[in-house]
Amino acid sequence: MRVYVPLTLPALAEAHKTGELGSGPFVAYAVTPALREWYLSEDIEELEYAALSRAALASLRRLAADPGAVRRRVVVAVDVPDRAASVDPDRGLDPSALGEVTVTSSVPLAKAAAVHVDADDAERDVAAAAEALEAADGGDDDAQFVVDGADDHELLWYATQEIPNLVGSGA
């Protein structure tokens, strides 16, 4: 199963240092039955993009909780055995948990297929979105508009060999 792990650049640097995305359990996002039902598409690429988008929002939440992190969303795509990721049946239809899975095993960073990161020019909008997140969660439509503005920036695709450059330890 392909899962999308939401991170920040400091968390990606830590994963690069330790060689591990997480030791489990941790939250990731995937094409789940509830996500399929919500998105109403049979196109696997569209469904995977929806799961990636859910992970990008979770990355934004991590940024909101870490004011010192560079304001760029980070999502790592990795394939895990089906048995290593599960959907919480009590949260399956909760709109805030669409696509959410719990990965229960260790995931080596070497298993990652790709890394998706905001471009430098997204930092201002991502920073504003992180600041507005709490108000948006509280129902503020103007704040939700700011949060949605981060989605105007597509995450860029990077090969896993580029991780050292992304985290500042490359040549």
Secondary structure, DSSP 8 states (H G I E B T S, - for coil): -EEEEEE-HHHHHHHHHHTEEESS-EEEE---HHHHHHHT---HHHHHHHHHHHHHHHHHHHHHH-TTS-S--EEEEEE--GGGEE--TTTTT-GGGTTEEEE-S-EEGGGEEEEEE--GGGHHHHHHHHHHHHHHHTT-HHHHHHHHHHTTS--EEE-GGGHHHHTT---
